[in-house]
Amino acid sequence: MKILTKEEEQAHYNATVKGGTIGGLIGTAIGTGVVVAASRRYHSFRALSVPFRAFLVTSSGSFVAVIAADRASNAFDIEHNPEKQREIAREREREDLYYANKTAMERAKEWASENRYPILFGFWVASMAGSWIAVNRQSAMSSSQKLVQARMYAQGLTLSALLASFAFEGNDAAKGKGRWETIKVIDPNDPEHKHYIEKKIHHERYAGEDQWREMVEAEERRMNERKEAAKARQAKNGSAEEKHHEAEAKHQKEEADKKEAKASS
């Protein structure tokens, strides 16, 4: 974990505030445009109170400001954190390795499976708009009745899509997709790059899912390095101590020989 200095904390704070301010201004401008256009176009929307319409404008600005500030904070953190940059590079390498042997249809299915909920939300919005256009042609109903009818159609279509999504998700859970998968890759030790080997990889469902595993592996590598260094020091100290004992024994032998020669003479 990187410890930030006071200057880095202030720079991080400034980048976050700047991103949130820009996002808030953009969101407020978009919300204002949508509210003004809806007020001019629809009488029912124009009948809403001014405080409520102001709330719609400010809430859109706040929503975009929070998202923009969070993204600016993450971007600054990644830009000034080499460890996270290496992690992103490893994740991209894993994704490239995962999708290397996938066809376009398989990649499309994978993308739809991983983004099923945003697709469902977009489908709901599209079905709501399409239902409103279809129901709005029936002039016999009032505006409130048309809105209720369109919402019922959209809910029915969205419910059908949601059930289909649950079916796909259950199928994925039964097959264990998205977890460990064995794929074939080119053997890096083959100079001709013709031989394929099997490699077991893990495809993350969301960014950072495998971060704990990488932290554990890095800690294990550091522990092994410390053990090897301790063994090397121990072997070095043992060798030095052994040499010292040999020198002491040799010195004692020489002294004994001298004493014996002196006594003999």
Backbone bond lengths (Angstrom), bond angles and torsions (degrees), N, CA, C in turn:
res aa  C-N    CA-C-N  psi(-1)  N-CA   C-N-CA  omega(-1)  CA-C   N-CA-C  phi
1 M - - - 1.464 - - 1.522 109.09 -
2 K 1.323 116.66 128.40 1.447 121.33 -176.92 1.528 109.74 -84.39
3 I 1.342 116.04 131.98 1.461 121.77 177.78 1.524 107.88 -94.53
4 L 1.333 116.03 123.42 1.453 120.91 -176.92 1.521 110.69 -85.23
5 T 1.304 115.14 145.71 1.453 120.58 172.99 1.532 109.12 -82.88
6 K 1.321 115.75 172.64 1.468 119.97 179.17 1.524 111.04 -61.82
7 E 1.342 116.30 -39.39 1.465 119.35 179.53 1.526 111.30 -65.80
8 E 1.337 116.67 -40.97 1.469 119.88 179.34 1.527 111.52 -67.82
9 E 1.332 117.06 -37.96 1.463 119.67 176.50 1.525 111.15 -63.18
10 Q 1.323 116.57 -41.96 1.464 119.86 179.17 1.523 111.26 -66.47
11 A 1.339 116.74 -40.27 1.462 120.23 177.90 1.534 110.91 -65.00
12 H 1.334 116.06 -39.79 1.472 120.34 176.72 1.526 110.49 -62.18
13 Y 1.318 116.20 -44.85 1.467 120.93 178.97 1.531 110.94 -62.11
14 N 1.323 116.91 -43.91 1.463 120.07 -179.87 1.526 111.53 -63.58
15 A 1.345 116.60 -41.46 1.462 119.79 178.95 1.526 111.05 -64.55
16 T 1.340 116.99 -39.38 1.465 120.34 179.06 1.522 111.16 -66.20
17 V 1.330 116.77 -44.74 1.467 120.36 179.29 1.524 111.21 -63.96
18 K 1.329 116.36 -40.67 1.457 119.92 179.23 1.527 111.40 -62.95
19 G 1.333 116.25 -46.53 1.463 119.06 178.68 1.517 112.17 -63.16
20 G 1.356 117.22 -41.98 1.459 120.02 178.32 1.515 112.75 -65.16
21 T 1.336 117.21 -37.47 1.469 120.51 179.14 1.523 111.18 -65.81
22 I 1.334 115.77 -46.14 1.469 119.14 178.74 1.528 110.52 -62.60
23 G 1.330 116.63 -44.83 1.459 119.36 178.20 1.518 112.78 -62.79
24 G 1.344 116.66 -39.72 1.464 119.60 178.13 1.511 112.63 -63.10
25 L 1.337 116.28 -41.46 1.470 119.34 178.26 1.530 111.29 -64.56
26 I 1.329 116.00 -43.15 1.469 119.47 179.28 1.530 110.73 -64.48
27 G 1.355 116.78 -45.54 1.460 119.88 179.36 1.510 112.67 -63.34
28 T 1.340 117.21 -39.40 1.463 120.38 177.95 1.528 111.04 -65.41
29 A 1.336 116.54 -40.56 1.464 119.59 178.59 1.525 110.98 -64.23
30 I 1.335 116.44 -42.88 1.472 119.20 178.84 1.528 110.59 -65.18
31 G 1.347 116.63 -45.09 1.466 119.72 178.91 1.512 112.52 -61.50
32 T 1.333 116.33 -39.98 1.468 119.60 178.24 1.521 111.22 -63.95
33 G 1.336 116.17 -43.03 1.469 119.34 179.00 1.521 112.43 -62.95
34 V 1.335 115.89 -42.44 1.469 119.52 -179.53 1.525 110.67 -66.13
35 V 1.345 117.52 -43.36 1.463 120.63 -179.08 1.535 111.19 -65.84
36 V 1.319 116.63 -42.10 1.477 119.84 179.38 1.530 110.23 -65.00
37 A 1.335 116.88 -44.43 1.459 119.68 179.87 1.525 111.38 -64.30
38 A 1.334 117.04 -42.03 1.468 119.84 179.50 1.520 111.32 -67.64
39 S 1.331 116.54 -35.43 1.466 119.06 178.88 1.525 111.35 -66.66
40 R 1.311 116.60 -36.08 1.470 119.91 178.44 1.525 112.34 -75.28
41 R 1.317 116.47 -30.37 1.466 119.67 -172.44 1.528 112.73 -89.78
42 Y 1.357 116.89 -40.31 1.465 120.43 -172.81 1.527 110.33 -115.35
43 H 1.317 114.57 128.55 1.461 120.09 179.83 1.525 111.14 -68.73
44 S 1.347 117.09 -37.70 1.466 120.36 -179.90 1.523 111.36 -63.90
45 F 1.318 117.36 -36.20 1.457 120.48 177.58 1.525 110.36 -72.95
46 R 1.313 116.34 -35.99 1.471 120.30 178.74 1.521 111.14 -66.75
47 A 1.340 115.95 -23.70 1.465 120.02 179.64 1.521 112.64 -76.31
48 L 1.330 118.06 -11.08 1.460 120.38 177.78 1.521 110.66 -66.23
49 S 1.319 116.69 152.79 1.457 120.89 -179.14 1.525 110.79 -68.81
50 V 1.330 115.42 155.90 1.463 120.63 179.83 1.532 111.69 -64.73
51 P 1.340 119.70 -42.78 1.473 118.40 177.51 1.533 113.14 -59.64
52 F 1.335 116.66 -37.04 1.457 118.45 179.89 1.523 111.11 -68.14
53 R 1.323 116.70 -40.56 1.468 118.93 177.62 1.528 110.83 -67.32
54 A 1.329 117.26 -34.91 1.469 120.03 174.96 1.528 110.70 -65.34
55 F 1.330 115.68 -35.92 1.459 119.56 177.05 1.531 110.76 -63.87
56 L 1.330 117.53 -40.16 1.461 120.35 178.00 1.527 111.46 -61.37
57 V 1.339 115.65 -39.55 1.466 119.87 179.61 1.524 110.92 -67.55
58 T 1.334 116.85 -49.30 1.465 119.91 -177.33 1.531 111.89 -68.62
59 S 1.330 117.64 -35.06 1.464 119.29 179.46 1.521 111.38 -67.30
60 S 1.344 116.52 -37.42 1.471 118.57 176.57 1.520 110.88 -65.18
61 G 1.341 116.86 -39.47 1.459 119.79 176.93 1.512 112.31 -65.36
62 S 1.337 117.06 -41.77 1.467 120.33 179.07 1.524 111.55 -65.65
63 F 1.325 115.97 -40.56 1.462 120.36 -179.35 1.528 110.97 -61.57
64 V 1.320 116.59 -48.90 1.468 120.06 -179.97 1.529 110.66 -67.91
65 A 1.332 117.77 -34.20 1.465 120.60 179.84 1.527 111.09 -64.15
66 V 1.324 117.44 -42.06 1.471 120.77 179.85 1.525 110.22 -64.15
67 I 1.324 116.62 -44.84 1.468 119.65 -179.44 1.529 110.56 -64.98
68 A 1.339 117.27 -44.03 1.465 120.73 -179.18 1.523 111.24 -65.21
69 A 1.336 117.45 -39.69 1.473 120.31 178.74 1.525 110.98 -64.58
70 D 1.324 116.28 -41.87 1.467 119.59 178.94 1.525 111.29 -63.67
71 R 1.321 116.67 -42.24 1.466 119.89 178.81 1.525 111.29 -66.93
72 A 1.321 117.46 -39.48 1.469 120.10 178.24 1.528 110.65 -64.54
73 S 1.339 116.70 -39.14 1.461 120.51 177.77 1.528 110.88 -63.64
74 N 1.326 116.38 -45.52 1.474 119.75 179.24 1.528 111.40 -64.47
75 A 1.340 116.87 -40.58 1.461 120.06 179.73 1.524 111.48 -63.49
76 F 1.335 117.21 -41.59 1.463 120.32 178.08 1.518 110.43 -65.34
77 D 1.327 116.86 -42.00 1.466 120.98 -179.77 1.522 111.28 -61.85
78 I 1.332 116.29 -43.83 1.460 120.22 179.90 1.529 111.00 -67.36
79 E 1.322 116.28 -39.84 1.466 120.24 -177.40 1.523 112.27 -64.99
80 H 1.335 117.30 -31.58 1.461 120.78 -175.70 1.532 112.73 -109.33
81 N 1.318 117.13 15.28 1.462 120.83 179.64 1.527 109.02 -127.03
82 P 1.323 118.32 101.05 1.480 120.20 -178.85 1.519 113.43 -61.19
83 E 1.336 117.26 -32.28 1.470 119.98 -179.46 1.527 110.61 -63.99
84 K 1.332 116.78 -42.72 1.464 119.68 178.38 1.525 111.32 -68.50
85 Q 1.329 117.06 -33.70 1.457 119.74 175.88 1.521 111.13 -62.93
86 R 1.335 116.24 -42.57 1.470 119.49 176.51 1.522 111.03 -65.74
87 E 1.332 116.93 -36.22 1.458 119.76 178.28 1.527 111.14 -64.76
88 I 1.333 116.46 -41.85 1.467 120.21 178.09 1.520 110.29 -65.09
89 A 1.334 116.37 -38.89 1.466 119.46 178.04 1.521 110.90 -63.90
90 R 1.352 117.02 -41.00 1.465 119.60 177.33 1.526 111.28 -64.97
91 E 1.329 116.70 -38.46 1.464 119.66 179.34 1.534 110.89 -65.57
92 R 1.331 116.54 -40.57 1.468 119.26 177.35 1.518 111.36 -65.15
93 E 1.329 115.49 -38.17 1.463 118.88 177.99 1.523 110.96 -64.06
94 R 1.348 116.70 -40.54 1.458 119.90 177.28 1.523 111.58 -64.99
95 E 1.343 117.04 -40.33 1.461 119.76 179.06 1.526 111.30 -65.55
96 D 1.341 116.08 -42.47 1.465 118.94 177.61 1.522 110.88 -61.88
97 L 1.327 115.50 -39.86 1.460 119.72 179.02 1.520 111.02 -67.55
98 Y 1.330 116.09 -36.64 1.464 120.38 -178.50 1.526 111.41 -69.54
99 Y 1.337 116.67 -41.82 1.464 120.55 -175.68 1.528 113.16 -90.74
100 A 1.330 118.01 1.29 1.466 120.23 -176.59 1.524 111.81 -62.70
101 N 1.342 116.02 -40.15 1.463 119.72 -176.11 1.524 112.29 -101.49
102 K 1.341 117.96 18.74 1.453 121.61 179.56 1.532 110.25 -99.47
103 T 1.330 115.62 141.70 1.456 120.02 174.83 1.526 109.63 -79.72
104 A 1.345 115.70 171.60 1.463 119.49 -179.88 1.524 111.12 -63.10
105 M 1.331 117.18 -39.32 1.459 120.74 178.73 1.530 111.31 -65.18
106 E 1.332 117.06 -41.44 1.460 120.54 178.60 1.529 111.28 -65.87
107 R 1.353 116.30 -39.38 1.465 118.75 177.00 1.517 111.31 -65.44
108 A 1.345 116.98 -37.91 1.468 120.17 177.85 1.524 110.84 -64.32
109 K 1.331 117.14 -41.09 1.462 120.52 177.87 1.529 110.92 -64.61
110 E 1.333 115.99 -41.16 1.461 119.69 178.37 1.527 110.66 -61.89
111 W 1.350 115.89 -43.97 1.468 119.81 -179.75 1.522 110.70 -63.85
112 A 1.328 117.40 -43.10 1.462 120.42 179.38 1.524 111.20 -65.10
113 S 1.341 116.77 -36.00 1.462 119.85 179.42 1.520 111.74 -68.96
114 E 1.325 117.32 -39.01 1.461 120.97 -177.90 1.525 111.81 -77.55
115 N 1.331 117.92 -24.04 1.461 121.37 -177.96 1.522 111.10 -115.83
116 R 1.325 116.30 36.14 1.465 119.81 -175.14 1.529 112.10 -65.91
117 Y 1.334 116.90 -36.12 1.463 118.36 -176.81 1.538 112.94 -75.06
118 P 1.330 120.04 -41.75 1.473 117.84 170.60 1.525 112.89 -60.25
119 I 1.352 116.28 -35.68 1.469 119.16 177.30 1.518 110.39 -65.11
120 L 1.337 116.92 -40.17 1.462 120.14 178.12 1.524 111.67 -63.87
121 F 1.338 116.39 -40.46 1.466 119.13 177.67 1.524 110.83 -63.86
122 G 1.337 116.55 -45.07 1.464 119.35 177.01 1.526 111.79 -62.79
123 F 1.337 115.78 -36.98 1.464 119.15 177.96 1.524 110.80 -65.28
124 W 1.343 116.22 -38.51 1.461 119.09 177.55 1.533 111.47 -63.82
125 V 1.335 116.06 -44.30 1.466 119.53 178.92 1.525 110.37 -61.90
126 A 1.344 116.35 -44.69 1.468 119.77 -179.54 1.523 111.21 -65.67
127 S 1.342 116.86 -40.82 1.468 119.25 179.38 1.516 111.32 -68.01
128 M 1.325 116.88 -34.74 1.461 120.24 177.20 1.527 110.50 -65.02
129 A 1.343 115.47 -44.41 1.470 118.66 178.77 1.532 111.18 -66.14
130 G 1.336 117.17 -44.28 1.462 119.67 179.09 1.514 112.73 -64.35
131 S 1.348 116.40 -39.72 1.464 119.41 178.13 1.518 111.50 -65.47
132 W 1.323 116.53 -38.36 1.463 119.66 178.82 1.529 111.11 -65.44
133 I 1.327 115.64 -41.09 1.472 118.43 178.58 1.522 110.68 -64.00
134 A 1.345 116.66 -40.94 1.467 119.92 -179.31 1.521 111.45 -69.40
135 V 1.333 117.36 -41.03 1.458 120.16 -177.77 1.521 111.36 -76.20
136 N 1.325 117.10 -29.79 1.455 120.57 -177.10 1.523 112.32 -64.57
137 R 1.334 117.13 -20.07 1.468 120.18 178.59 1.522 112.54 -73.81
138 Q 1.316 117.01 -16.73 1.462 120.89 179.39 1.526 108.39 -86.85
139 S 1.289 116.28 97.56 1.462 121.83 -174.85 1.520 112.97 -73.98
140 A 1.324 118.36 -9.14 1.467 120.26 -177.38 1.521 111.50 -72.22
141 M 1.324 118.58 -22.45 1.461 121.59 -177.93 1.520 110.81 -97.08
142 S 1.333 114.69 156.02 1.459 120.33 176.41 1.525 109.58 -79.21
143 S 1.336 115.85 173.52 1.462 119.90 -178.03 1.525 111.47 -64.96
144 S 1.335 117.18 -40.90 1.466 119.85 179.04 1.523 111.49 -65.35
145 Q 1.341 117.09 -39.39 1.460 120.36 177.96 1.528 111.29 -66.15
146 K 1.324 116.32 -39.00 1.463 119.91 177.24 1.530 110.82 -63.41
147 L 1.349 116.25 -40.60 1.457 120.13 -179.84 1.532 111.08 -64.23
148 V 1.329 116.34 -43.52 1.463 120.08 178.96 1.521 110.86 -64.51
149 Q 1.340 116.61 -41.78 1.460 120.42 179.87 1.531 111.29 -65.12
150 A 1.312 116.65 -43.13 1.461 120.01 178.58 1.520 111.25 -63.92
151 R 1.330 116.44 -39.39 1.470 119.67 178.73 1.526 111.41 -65.28
152 M 1.307 117.55 -37.98 1.464 120.95 177.76 1.525 111.15 -63.60
153 Y 1.344 116.54 -44.22 1.470 119.94 177.71 1.530 110.42 -61.93
154 A 1.331 116.45 -45.32 1.464 120.29 -178.53 1.522 111.36 -64.29
155 Q 1.332 117.40 -39.71 1.454 120.26 178.59 1.522 111.64 -65.57
156 G 1.339 116.58 -39.10 1.458 119.47 177.58 1.517 112.21 -63.24
157 L 1.335 116.81 -45.02 1.464 120.23 178.86 1.522 111.31 -65.46
158 T 1.331 116.36 -41.87 1.465 119.65 -179.80 1.519 111.51 -66.21
159 L 1.335 116.65 -37.90 1.455 119.82 177.52 1.529 111.40 -63.31
160 S 1.320 116.83 -39.84 1.463 120.13 177.05 1.527 111.00 -62.89
161 A 1.337 116.03 -44.30 1.465 119.55 178.03 1.520 111.38 -65.17
162 L 1.345 117.57 -35.76 1.459 120.90 179.36 1.526 111.31 -67.09
163 L 1.327 116.91 -40.40 1.465 120.21 177.10 1.532 110.95 -63.77
164 A 1.338 115.84 -40.02 1.464 118.90 176.71 1.527 111.19 -63.86
165 S 1.345 116.28 -37.35 1.459 119.96 178.05 1.521 111.17 -65.67
166 F 1.332 116.89 -40.49 1.466 120.46 177.30 1.520 110.99 -62.73
167 A 1.329 116.16 -36.87 1.460 119.48 178.48 1.523 110.75 -64.74
168 F 1.343 117.35 -44.31 1.463 120.65 177.39 1.529 110.98 -63.70
169 E 1.347 116.03 -40.27 1.459 119.34 -178.97 1.528 110.89 -66.21
170 G 1.333 117.07 -39.74 1.456 119.51 176.04 1.513 112.30 -63.97
171 N 1.326 116.20 -38.00 1.465 120.34 176.89 1.523 111.28 -64.59
172 D 1.333 116.39 -41.19 1.465 120.17 177.87 1.529 111.15 -64.36
173 A 1.345 116.25 -40.94 1.462 119.70 179.66 1.527 111.14 -65.05
174 A 1.333 116.61 -37.30 1.467 119.67 179.46 1.524 111.45 -68.17
175 K 1.331 117.28 -35.98 1.459 121.17 -178.74 1.521 113.06 -87.96
176 G 1.331 117.09 -9.37 1.465 120.00 179.02 1.508 113.30 72.99
177 K 1.313 117.99 29.35 1.463 120.20 -179.87 1.521 109.51 -72.73
178 G 1.333 113.37 153.03 1.445 119.35 179.58 1.518 114.02 85.94
179 R 1.334 117.36 -6.12 1.452 120.59 178.79 1.535 109.26 -103.54
180 W 1.320 117.28 -138.58 1.454 119.56 178.83 1.520 110.37 -71.15
181 E 1.317 115.29 136.06 1.458 120.34 -179.22 1.533 108.75 -141.27
182 T 1.314 115.37 140.28 1.461 121.24 179.01 1.521 108.98 -100.08
183 I 1.327 115.60 123.02 1.460 121.20 -179.88 1.528 108.81 -126.27
184 K 1.327 115.60 165.87 1.458 121.43 178.33 1.523 109.87 -102.20
185 V 1.324 115.47 130.51 1.461 121.78 179.72 1.521 108.60 -131.96
186 I 1.320 115.34 163.56 1.464 120.72 179.23 1.516 109.45 -71.18
187 D 1.334 115.23 135.10 1.451 120.97 179.86 1.537 109.32 -66.79
188 P 1.341 118.85 118.05 1.473 119.71 -179.43 1.519 113.39 -66.30
189 N 1.341 117.86 -20.07 1.465 121.27 179.65 1.525 112.76 -87.08
190 D 1.328 116.87 -4.03 1.468 120.26 179.30 1.523 109.30 -87.42
191 P 1.325 119.40 114.81 1.475 119.89 -177.51 1.527 112.76 -65.89
192 E 1.328 117.75 -25.81 1.464 120.21 -179.72 1.520 112.62 -90.09
193 H 1.323 118.29 -7.08 1.469 123.33 178.87 1.535 111.87 54.42
194 K 1.316 115.57 44.44 1.463 120.57 178.65 1.530 112.22 -115.69
195 H 1.313 115.89 -19.04 1.458 119.61 -176.13 1.531 110.27 -92.72
196 Y 1.326 116.39 132.94 1.457 121.75 -179.88 1.530 109.87 -105.59
197 I 1.315 115.47 143.89 1.458 121.73 175.83 1.524 108.49 -126.67
198 E 1.309 115.56 160.48 1.458 120.57 178.08 1.528 109.58 -91.51
199 K 1.330 114.60 137.48 1.454 120.47 179.61 1.521 109.06 -134.27
200 K 1.317 115.36 135.05 1.452 121.15 -179.16 1.524 109.26 -95.78
201 I 1.318 116.02 120.17 1.461 120.99 -178.49 1.525 108.62 -125.10
202 H 1.310 114.59 164.56 1.459 121.15 177.57 1.516 108.66 -120.56
203 H 1.315 115.71 125.67 1.463 121.22 -179.62 1.521 108.69 -96.48
204 E 1.315 116.97 118.62 1.451 120.93 -177.22 1.520 111.22 -72.94
205 R 1.318 115.44 139.95 1.459 121.25 173.80 1.518 111.37 -78.46
206 Y 1.343 116.44 -27.88 1.454 121.73 179.03 1.522 107.44 -148.61
207 A 1.309 115.93 157.17 1.460 121.39 -176.74 1.519 110.52 -64.27
208 G 1.328 116.50 127.20 1.447 121.72 178.26 1.512 114.76 92.87
209 E 1.346 117.92 4.77 1.470 120.31 -179.60 1.528 110.85 -62.12
210 D 1.323 116.94 -36.97 1.462 120.87 -177.09 1.525 112.93 -94.55
211 Q 1.319 116.79 11.47 1.461 119.30 -176.55 1.524 111.75 -62.84
212 W 1.350 117.28 -39.30 1.461 119.64 179.61 1.519 110.57 -63.88
213 R 1.366 116.30 -37.53 1.462 119.47 -179.49 1.539 110.18 -66.57
214 E 1.320 116.65 -40.79 1.457 120.40 178.71 1.534 110.90 -65.90
215 M 1.333 116.69 -36.60 1.466 119.94 177.99 1.525 110.41 -65.64
216 V 1.348 115.91 -41.19 1.472 119.27 178.59 1.527 110.61 -64.36
217 E 1.346 117.05 -43.56 1.456 120.23 179.40 1.523 111.40 -63.24
218 A 1.344 116.53 -41.00 1.464 119.44 178.51 1.528 111.28 -64.55
219 E 1.348 116.68 -40.14 1.461 119.74 178.34 1.528 110.89 -66.25
220 E 1.341 117.25 -38.52 1.463 120.25 177.33 1.531 111.27 -63.91
221 R 1.341 115.98 -39.45 1.473 118.68 176.99 1.525 110.74 -63.25
222 R 1.333 116.82 -42.65 1.464 119.50 179.15 1.530 111.32 -64.51
223 M 1.338 117.11 -39.07 1.466 120.06 178.08 1.523 111.07 -64.57
224 N 1.331 116.07 -41.80 1.471 119.13 178.22 1.520 111.43 -64.94
225 E 1.332 116.46 -39.00 1.462 119.53 177.91 1.526 111.15 -64.30
226 R 1.351 116.20 -40.92 1.466 118.84 178.19 1.530 111.21 -65.14
227 K 1.360 116.27 -39.15 1.470 119.01 177.72 1.523 111.58 -63.50
228 E 1.339 116.96 -43.26 1.460 120.33 178.75 1.518 111.17 -64.00
229 A 1.343 116.23 -40.31 1.464 118.86 178.53 1.526 111.06 -65.46
230 A 1.347 116.68 -38.69 1.465 119.65 178.14 1.521 111.18 -66.13
231 K 1.331 116.85 -40.25 1.460 119.97 177.39 1.529 110.96 -63.55
232 A 1.346 115.89 -41.14 1.467 118.98 179.47 1.520 111.08 -64.16
233 R 1.342 117.08 -41.66 1.469 119.94 178.13 1.517 110.90 -65.48
234 Q 1.344 115.44 -40.93 1.463 118.81 179.21 1.521 111.27 -63.60
235 A 1.351 115.81 -41.92 1.461 118.81 178.47 1.521 110.97 -65.59
236 K 1.337 116.43 -38.12 1.464 120.41 179.40 1.525 110.85 -66.76
237 N 1.354 115.36 -44.09 1.467 118.96 178.75 1.522 110.92 -65.74
238 G 1.360 116.15 -38.63 1.464 119.25 178.35 1.521 111.93 -63.52
239 S 1.352 115.05 -40.50 1.462 119.21 179.02 1.523 111.01 -65.74
240 A 1.352 116.00 -41.43 1.467 119.07 178.89 1.522 111.36 -65.59
241 E 1.356 115.93 -39.58 1.462 119.07 179.07 1.526 111.12 -67.20
242 E 1.321 115.93 -38.36 1.467 119.85 178.26 1.526 110.86 -63.50
243 K 1.330 115.90 -41.89 1.460 119.25 177.34 1.525 111.28 -63.67
244 H 1.333 115.30 -37.29 1.462 118.94 179.41 1.529 110.27 -64.71
245 H 1.356 116.06 -43.08 1.461 119.33 178.38 1.536 111.14 -63.40
246 E 1.323 115.49 -39.55 1.465 118.72 178.75 1.528 111.01 -63.79
247 A 1.346 115.31 -40.98 1.468 118.54 178.55 1.523 111.12 -65.41
248 E 1.349 117.11 -39.96 1.457 120.71 178.11 1.532 110.81 -63.46
249 A 1.334 115.65 -43.83 1.470 118.97 179.64 1.530 111.06 -63.55
250 K 1.336 115.51 -40.59 1.456 119.62 179.15 1.525 111.06 -64.66
251 H 1.332 115.80 -41.33 1.457 120.29 179.46 1.525 110.74 -65.05
252 Q 1.342 116.41 -42.73 1.454 119.67 178.48 1.528 111.09 -64.12
253 K 1.324 117.39 -38.63 1.468 121.12 178.71 1.528 110.60 -64.29
254 E 1.357 114.94 -41.67 1.460 118.58 178.88 1.532 110.93 -64.11
255 E 1.345 115.64 -40.37 1.463 118.85 178.68 1.536 110.84 -64.30
256 A 1.336 115.54 -41.55 1.478 119.20 179.30 1.527 110.64 -64.38
257 D 1.348 116.70 -40.45 1.465 120.02 178.10 1.522 111.16 -62.75
258 K 1.337 116.18 -40.49 1.457 119.72 179.51 1.534 110.68 -63.94
259 K 1.320 115.84 -43.88 1.467 120.28 -179.85 1.535 110.63 -63.34
260 E 1.341 115.16 -41.46 1.462 119.27 -179.61 1.539 110.70 -66.20
261 A 1.326 116.61 -41.84 1.469 120.12 178.73 1.533 111.18 -64.44
262 K 1.329 115.51 -38.01 1.464 120.39 179.42 1.527 111.51 -67.44
263 A 1.370 114.61 -39.68 1.470 118.03 178.78 1.523 110.62 -68.93
264 S 1.288 117.58 -36.45 1.474 120.83 179.97 1.526 111.26 -66.40
265 S 1.331 116.98 -36.95 1.450 120.67 -179.12 1.515 110.96 -75.52
